[in-house]
Amino acid sequence: MKETYFITGIGTDVGKTIAASILTETLQADYWKPIQAGDLDTSDTHKVKALVSNTKTKFHPSAFNLNTPMSPHAAAQLDGITIEAKKIKRPTTQNKLVIEGAGGLLVPINNSETVLDLIQPKDKVIVVSRHYLGSINHTLLTIEVLKQRGLSIFGILFNGDENPSTETIIAEMSGVAILGRIEEEPYFDANVVREYASRLETLDIF
């Protein structure tokens, strides 16, 4: 397998799925969501599939599809199953792979493991950050946890309206590369995602 990119966020609803769509289109990579909790008919995989237009990407089925939109550990309990990191086998592909996490890093998948335990040392982690009161703290905490685990942080991708003060302090205190920003768009479709993908391509970092 070629490079793997793990998309995580500083919390829920910060834009991981849009970011994953843009990166998948940029790299023409495969896409995989290991754990889907709730919204099974309109899952993140469905959303990314609708936003990615290249013909190379393959969409791999989730290892766990849970019925309730809750933390994976709780949703799994309701479904009468147990999630373990060792049970989650990555798809086999010769293409690059974009992996989208669930929630933030410390979202539990069982009583002792979190989403963090799904990240492998070879993964290039991209942190999606969105501005709100407390987001500096949440972003720096996310990066600190990744550093403590010795994982490779590829960069930060901001989502939403620009906040120069917040972005500057995050960049300075974290020392992590800023990959760019996803603006507060009125809508996202395949054309918009393709436009953002072309912007990432010009960075020549992949």
Backbone hydrogen bonds, N-H to C=O, Kabsch-Sander energy under -0.5 kcal/mol:
donor,donor_aa,acceptor,acceptor_aa,energy
2,K,95,N,-0.7
5,Y,97,L,-2.8
6,F,124,K,-1.8
7,I,5,Y,-0.6
7,I,99,I,-3.6
8,T,6,F,-0.6
8,T,126,I,-2.5
9,G,103,G,-0.9
10,I,128,V,-1.5
14,V,11,G,-0.5
19,A,15,G,-2.4
20,A,16,K,-3.0
21,S,17,T,-2.1
22,I,18,I,-2.4
23,L,19,A,-2.6
24,T,20,A,-2.6
25,E,21,S,-2.3
26,T,22,I,-2.6
27,L,23,L,-2.5
28,Q,24,T,-1.2
29,A,24,T,-1.5
30,D,96,K,-3.3
31,Y,58,K,-2.4
32,W,98,V,-2.2
33,K,60,H,-0.6
36,Q,64,F,-2.7
37,A,35,I,-0.5
38,G,36,Q,-0.6
38,G,66,L,-3.2
42,T,39,D,-0.8
43,S,40,L,-0.7
47,K,43,S,-2.2
48,V,44,D,-2.8
49,K,45,T,-2.4
50,A,46,H,-1.7
51,L,47,K,-1.0
51,L,48,V,-0.6
52,V,48,V,-1.6
60,H,31,Y,-2.5
60,H,58,K,-0.6
63,A,34,P,-1.2
64,F,34,P,-2.0
66,L,36,Q,-3.5
66,L,64,F,-0.6
70,M,68,T,-2.2
73,H,108,P,-1.7
74,A,71,S,-0.7
75,A,71,S,-2.7
76,A,72,P,-2.6
77,Q,73,H,-1.6
78,L,74,A,-2.0
79,D,75,A,-1.5
80,G,76,A,-0.5
80,G,77,Q,-1.1
81,I,76,A,-2.6
83,I,109,I,-0.5
87,K,84,E,-1.4
88,I,84,E,-0.5
88,I,85,A,-1.5
89,K,87,K,-1.0
93,T,91,P,-0.6
97,L,3,E,-2.2
98,V,30,D,-3.1
99,I,5,Y,-3.4
99,I,97,L,-0.5
100,E,32,W,-2.1
101,G,7,I,-2.7
101,G,99,I,-0.6
103,G,101,G,-0.5
105,L,9,G,-0.5
107,V,104,G,-1.3
109,I,113,E,-2.6
110,N,113,E,-1.5
115,V,107,V,-1.7
116,L,105,L,-2.1
117,D,114,T,-1.5
118,L,115,V,-2.2
119,I,116,L,-1.4
123,D,120,Q,-1.9
124,K,4,T,-2.8
125,V,123,D,-0.8
125,V,152,S,-3.0
126,I,6,F,-2.7
127,V,125,V,-0.5
127,V,155,G,-2.4
128,V,8,T,-2.6
128,V,126,I,-0.5
129,S,127,V,-0.6
129,S,157,L,-2.0
131,H,159,N,-0.6
135,S,132,Y,-2.8
138,H,134,G,-2.2
139,T,135,S,-2.6
140,L,136,I,-2.7
141,L,137,N,-2.6
142,T,138,H,-2.0
143,I,139,T,-2.2
144,E,140,L,-2.5
145,V,141,L,-2.4
146,L,142,T,-1.9
147,K,143,I,-2.4
148,Q,144,E,-2.5
149,R,145,V,-1.7
150,G,147,K,-1.2
151,L,146,L,-2.5
152,S,123,D,-0.6
153,I,151,L,-0.7
154,F,125,V,-2.6
154,F,152,S,-0.7
155,G,125,V,-1.4
156,I,177,A,-2.6
157,L,127,V,-2.8
158,F,156,I,-0.5
158,F,180,G,-2.4
159,N,129,S,-2.6
160,G,182,I,-3.9
167,E,163,N,-2.6
168,T,164,P,-2.6
169,I,165,S,-2.0
170,I,166,T,-2.1
171,A,167,E,-2.3
172,E,168,T,-2.6
173,M,169,I,-2.6
174,S,170,I,-2.1
175,G,171,A,-2.0
179,L,156,I,-3.1
179,L,177,A,-0.6
180,G,156,I,-0.8
182,I,158,F,-2.7
183,E,181,R,-0.6
185,E,183,E,-1.9
193,V,189,D,-2.5
194,R,190,A,-2.3
195,E,191,N,-1.9
196,Y,192,V,-2.1
197,A,193,V,-2.4
198,S,194,R,-1.9
199,R,195,E,-1.3
200,L,196,Y,-2.1
201,E,197,A,-2.2
202,T,198,S,-1.2
203,L,199,R,-0.5
203,L,200,L,-1.4
204,D,201,E,-1.2
